[in-house]
């Protein structure tokens, strides 16, 4: 029976991702691989993460990749730089650029071998721009961050899917499905508790793989949706 694996925030940890997929998951071309976004920033090899995911797809694996807030932010900055009429940004753009540097943008640029986001190859930008916001499965909703249940239709608010951190779930609005997401790093104990407890309305799979050295964090996990088996790859990049 084909397996369905969910993989959360990777954040530039390409060696860790390859270890997880190639050694622990070892997928067949009948399996499904769902990625929850945040491929770039923080870790050293954002380009390598994107290359690996795209190559899986090109090699015939069933891959669906969602957009994270870090991809959204990077595309926004790329557009702003491309549209600037001169090399000096207006104040808002400059502030956003500084924020991006603080959350890992410098490492991302380095992985592409460029000093400005406008010089990142356009096919990577367009790949990020075209990523899905959510995946609707029989028993689960997969999303990077969350859903805005203040809306009659929670799937209308795309920004919430990328950026929302706190929300009260109304299961009747999503067909009584369980939400599986990333975005907010949580310790391994909480992840395991949410996976094992059927009462939980959500599972946050983000263990902050770049957070090596912090107790309970620093791993990249994957959850198989049929068996609810979880595999854990410690950081191989740091």
N, C-alpha and C positions, 0 to 999 in steps of 0.2 A: 504493500500500500504506500503510495507517495507520502512523503513527509512535508510538513509546512513549518518552516523555521522563521522566526522573527528576530531581527538583529537591530539593536538600538544604536545610539550615538557612538561614533567611532573616533571622530575628532583627530584626524591625521595620523592615527596609529596603524599604519599599513601592515607592519610585520605582525602585529597582534591580530588584525583582521584575517590575514592569510593563514595564521596558525589556527584560528577558530574554524574557518571554513574548510581548509584543506586537511587538517588533522583531526578535528573533533566532529564536525558535521559531515564532511566527506560526501557532499550531495550527489545524487544521480540527476540526470536531465529530466526525470519525471517529478522530482521534488520541487517545492516552491520556496524561494528565498525572498523574504520581505525585509527591506531596510527602512528604518524609521527616521532617517535624516541626520543632519549634523555630521557630514563627512569631512568638513574642513575646519581649520583653526585649532589652536592649542598644540597638537602633536606636530611632529617634524615633517610628515609626508602626506599632506592633503592630496596632492596630485596623484600619488601612488594609490591612495584609497579609491579615488574616483576611477583611475585606470583599471584597478582590479575589478570593481563592480561592473564597469562598462565591458570589460573583456569577458566576464562571466556571461553577460547577456549576449555578446557577439559569438561566444562559443556554444550557444544553444541552451544555456541554463534558463530556467524560469525565474526571472528576476523582476521584482517590482520595487522601485525606489521612491520614497517619499521625500518631500522637501522639508528641511529644518530651518530654524530661524537664522542659523549661520549662513546657509546658502542664500536665503532671502536678503540678508544684510550685505553679503558680498556682491550679489547681482545689483542691488540698489546703488552701491558705491561705484561699481563698474559703469553703470548708466550715467551717474552724476559726473564722473571723470570724462567720459566720452562726450558728454554734452557741454562740458565747460568750454567757454570761448577762449580762455587763455589758461595758463598754467596755475593761476591763483584761484583757489576755491573761495566761494563765499563762506561766511562764518559757519553756517549750518553744516555744509559739507566737510569743512575742516574739523569740526567737533566730532562728526560721525567717523571720520578717518582715524582720529585719535582713539575713539572708543574701540574701533576694530583692532587697532594695534594692541590695545590692552587685553583683548579677549582672544588673541592668537593670530591676528592677521599677518604679523611680520613673518611668522613661520610658514604661513600659507604662501605668501609671495616668494619666500626663499625656495619652497618646494617646486615652484614653477620657474625659478631662475629669473625673476623680474623684480623690479623695485616699485612699480606702480600697478595697481589693479587693472588699469585700462590696457596693460600689456599682456594680461592673461589671454591665452588663445581663445578666440570667440566660441569655438565649439564646446569648450568646457562651460563657459557662461551660459550658452543656450541650452546645454544639457541640464544645468541647474535650474534655469528658468522654467523649463518644461516639466519638472518633476510633479508628481501627483501630490495632493494635499491629504488624502485619506484613502483607506481601503476598507470596503464593507464586505465582511465575510458572514458565514452563517451564524456563528456565535460570537463574533468579535468585531470591534471597530479598531482598526490600526490607524494611529495618528502620531505626529511628532510630539505635540504638546498637550492639547486638550480640545474640548468642544464648548461652545458658548450656549449653555442651556437656558439662558435668558431669552434667546431667540426661539420662536415657534419651531423653526427648522434649524437645528444646531449646525447643519452642514453648509449653511450660507455664509458663515463668518470664517473666511479663510485666514485672516490674521490671527484669530484665536487658535487655530490649528497649529500655528507656528510659534506663538509667543505666550499663550496663556499658562499660568502657573497654578492658580487656585480656582476651583469651580465645584459646584455641587451637582452631582450627576442625577439626572432624571431618566431612569432606564426606559420608561415608556416612550420617550422621544427617539430612541435608537433601537427599537424593537427588542428590548430586554437584552441587548448584547453587552458584553464586557469590553471595556476600553483597555487597550494595550498601548502604552506610550513610552516615551523617553523624556528628554528635555531637562528634567530636574534630577541630578544625581542623588541616589539614595543608597544606603548601605546594604550589603549582601543579605543580612538578616531580614530586612524588610522585604526585599525582593522574594526571598524564599517563602516568607510568610504569605505574601500576596498570591504567589503561584499555587501554594498548597491549600489555601483557604477558599473554598467555593463561594463563600458569602461576599468576599470582596467584589466591588463593582468595577475595579480597575487593577491593572498591574503596571507598575513603573519598572522598566527593565534597565534603566540607565544606572550603571555602577561607576561612571566616571573613569573610563580606562586610562585617561591621562593623569589621574590623581594617584600616582604611584607613591607609596610611602605613608599614605593615610589609612589607618586601620579600618577595615571593612569596605574599602574602595579600591579602585585601580584595576578592575577586570572588565573584559568585554564578554557579555553573556549572550546566549541565544536560547530561545524557547521554542520547543516543538509543540504545535497546537493540538495535535491528535492525542499524544500521550502525556502532554504537559511535562515532558522531560526537559531539563535545563542543562546546558553545558557551559563551562566557565573557562575562559582563557585569560591567564594572567598577562600583564603587559610585557610584551617582547621588544618594545621600542625604546624603553628607558634603561 
